[in-house]
Amino acid sequence: MIAVFEVRKEEYVNKTFRPKKELVDELAKCASENGISVNELVSQCCRYSLDNMEVKHPAGACGAL
């Protein structure tokens, strides 16, 4: 069977956050060193954090939607 390529459209939203300058500088350096955008790095960091956090509240309160 031949694999079928499926085009997927990701949904993005604009959201403003105000991290400290030192964190933004560190994220920018890391993103640059890895050849990705700061936006992509922040998205990956958030996903990893939510997927791997220790939950101390009722199930379903946060994490994967």
Short mmCIF file of the C-alpha atoms (twelve columns), coordinates in Angstrom:
data_MODEL
# 
_entry.id   MODEL 
# 
loop_
_atom_site.group_PDB 
_atom_site.id 
_atom_site.type_symbol 
_atom_site.label_atom_id 
_atom_site.label_alt_id 
_atom_site.label_comp_id 
_atom_site.label_asym_id 
_atom_site.label_seq_id 
_atom_site.Cartn_x 
_atom_site.Cartn_y 
_atom_site.Cartn_z 
_atom_site.pdbx_PDB_model_num 
ATOM 1  C CA . MET A 1  0.000  0.000  0.000  1 
ATOM 2  C CA . ILE A 2  1.271  3.463  -0.895 1 
ATOM 3  C CA . ALA A 3  1.476  6.012  1.898  1 
ATOM 4  C CA . VAL A 4  -0.752 9.026  1.285  1 
ATOM 5  C CA . PHE A 5  0.474  12.524 1.997  1 
ATOM 6  C CA . GLU A 6  -2.106 14.542 3.900  1 
ATOM 7  C CA . VAL A 7  -1.776 18.313 4.206  1 
ATOM 8  C CA . ARG A 8  -2.662 19.469 7.706  1 
ATOM 9  C CA . LYS A 9  -3.545 22.985 8.709  1 
ATOM 10 C CA . GLU A 10 -2.444 23.866 12.223 1 
ATOM 11 C CA . GLU A 11 -4.460 26.429 14.147 1 
ATOM 12 C CA . TYR A 12 -2.483 29.220 15.771 1 
ATOM 13 C CA . VAL A 13 -3.513 32.141 17.963 1 
ATOM 14 C CA . ASN A 14 -1.771 35.373 18.878 1 
ATOM 15 C CA . LYS A 15 -1.183 35.679 22.609 1 
ATOM 16 C CA . THR A 16 0.971  38.182 24.470 1 
ATOM 17 C CA . PHE A 17 3.237  37.124 27.331 1 
ATOM 18 C CA . ARG A 18 5.712  39.251 29.263 1 
ATOM 19 C CA . PRO A 19 8.703  37.118 30.246 1 
ATOM 20 C CA . LYS A 20 11.801 38.658 31.801 1 
ATOM 21 C CA . LYS A 21 14.426 39.952 29.367 1 
ATOM 22 C CA . GLU A 22 17.004 37.404 30.540 1 
ATOM 23 C CA . LEU A 23 14.636 34.536 29.677 1 
ATOM 24 C CA . VAL A 24 13.860 35.995 26.247 1 
ATOM 25 C CA . ASP A 25 17.586 36.403 25.547 1 
ATOM 26 C CA . GLU A 26 18.242 32.793 26.570 1 
ATOM 27 C CA . LEU A 27 15.344 31.515 24.447 1 
ATOM 28 C CA . ALA A 28 16.547 33.526 21.433 1 
ATOM 29 C CA . LYS A 29 20.074 32.118 21.774 1 
ATOM 30 C CA . CYS A 30 18.806 28.547 22.113 1 
ATOM 31 C CA . ALA A 31 16.444 28.925 19.151 1 
ATOM 32 C CA . SER A 32 19.204 30.387 16.989 1 
ATOM 33 C CA . GLU A 33 21.634 27.606 17.910 1 
ATOM 34 C CA . ASN A 34 19.022 25.017 16.940 1 
ATOM 35 C CA . GLY A 35 17.841 26.675 13.720 1 
ATOM 36 C CA . ILE A 36 14.235 27.260 14.833 1 
ATOM 37 C CA . SER A 37 12.151 30.319 15.677 1 
ATOM 38 C CA . VAL A 38 11.698 31.515 19.240 1 
ATOM 39 C CA . ASN A 39 7.969  30.923 18.751 1 
ATOM 40 C CA . GLU A 40 8.562  27.262 17.845 1 
ATOM 41 C CA . LEU A 41 10.930 26.809 20.795 1 
ATOM 42 C CA . VAL A 42 8.422  28.314 23.240 1 
ATOM 43 C CA . SER A 43 5.649  26.109 21.817 1 
ATOM 44 C CA . GLN A 44 7.822  23.005 22.196 1 
ATOM 45 C CA . CYS A 45 8.844  23.985 25.740 1 
ATOM 46 C CA . CYS A 46 5.234  24.540 26.777 1 
ATOM 47 C CA . ARG A 47 4.082  21.238 25.239 1 
ATOM 48 C CA . TYR A 48 6.907  19.334 26.953 1 
ATOM 49 C CA . SER A 49 6.168  21.006 30.290 1 
ATOM 50 C CA . LEU A 50 2.449  20.250 30.160 1 
ATOM 51 C CA . ASP A 51 3.049  16.656 29.068 1 
ATOM 52 C CA . ASN A 52 5.605  16.014 31.817 1 
ATOM 53 C CA . MET A 53 4.454  18.076 34.785 1 
ATOM 54 C CA . GLU A 54 3.643  16.556 38.144 1 
ATOM 55 C CA . VAL A 55 -0.086 17.045 38.584 1 
ATOM 56 C CA . LYS A 56 -1.133 18.257 42.057 1 
ATOM 57 C CA . HIS A 57 -4.780 19.005 41.284 1 
ATOM 58 C CA . PRO A 58 -7.891 17.128 40.097 1 
ATOM 59 C CA . ALA A 59 -7.685 15.272 36.807 1 
ATOM 60 C CA . GLY A 60 -8.537 17.281 33.735 1 
ATOM 61 C CA . ALA A 61 -7.791 20.673 35.310 1 
ATOM 62 C CA . CYS A 62 -4.952 21.330 32.854 1 
ATOM 63 C CA . GLY A 63 -2.596 19.556 30.495 1 
ATOM 64 C CA . ALA A 64 -3.591 17.904 27.246 1 
ATOM 65 C CA . LEU A 65 -6.877 19.149 25.854 1 
# 
